[in-house]
């Protein structure tokens, strides 16, 4: 399975469509907050499944603040990251992921893209697409028989 992972779009729907086109064939879009409603048009136009969580800037959102999804036996935690102090470090987020029994934690909030493994967890932050940022990025997450693979892509 192949997923387009985005976060912190902050109203930049044009960038979402650009990332969707650049991503190629995907099974779903995962939006990690701060602009979670930005993907509604993509879901409608492209008839693409979307999972999303609310970020700290998504005031009044009906989306959950986090969720655990499972595909092909792989459990993945989606959250924005603000509730776990990710701007000050990832220890709280890693602890929560380990406690939740997931194999990967996807988060945003910092606007800094990264994909790495720590303490047996894949940590993935796709970066940001906000107009104010100098570097826009998204991530592709793949689940295969070989395991989890993630890559950051500049936009």
C-alpha positions, 0 to 999 in steps of 0.5 A: 500500500502507498500513502501520500502523507501531508501536514501543515498545509494551512490553506494551500490547496494548490500545493496539495493537488501538486503533491497528489500529482507528483505522488503517482498512484496512491491508496489514500492521503493522510493529513496530519493537521493544521489545514485538515479541511484543505484535503476535502476538495482533493477527496471530492475531485479525485475520489481519493480516500482521506484520513485526517487529524486535527492540528492546533490551528484547526479550531472547531474541527470535527476530526479527531486529534489522533487516530490509530489506523491499521493496514496489512497488520501494520499499526500507525498512529496519526497525530499532529504532535503538538500535544506531545511537545514535538517542537522541544523533542520527540521523547513524549511522542515516542513514549506514546507510540510505544505505549500504543503498540504501533510500528509508526508515528506520523506527525506534523506541527514542527514544519520540519520534514524527517523520516527515521527510526528510533526505539523501533518506531518509524517516525515520519513528519512530511514537513509543511506546505504553508505559503510562508515556508521556504521549503515545501515537502510531502512524504510517501509511506509504503507498506509492503512485505518488506516492511515500512518505507518512507521518503520525503519529497520536495514540492 
